[in-house]
Amino acid sequence: MRPLYVDLPTVASIVALSETSVQKLVREEPFPKPRAASSRRVAWLVREIEEWAEARPVSNLLPPKNTSRRTPQ
């Protein structure tokens, strides 16, 4: 069973952004708003996070080069 609600650290992990960036997106863009999970806790619906991510435009940027410290053999 997958979760219905996730907390801020999990949302940040899902969308590969920092918690601060997620909070900024909530304030400035049509990023899903958190919902009241209880009187003192908020959480995001996983479905809304997935819908937001799928609606993001496709990027023309190439992925960054591999920056690992491994040396080629």
Secondary structure, 3 states (H helix, E strand, C coil): CCCCEECHHHHHHHCCCCHHHHHHHHHHCCCCCCEEEECCEEEEEHHHHHHHHHHCCCCCCCCCCCCCCCCCC
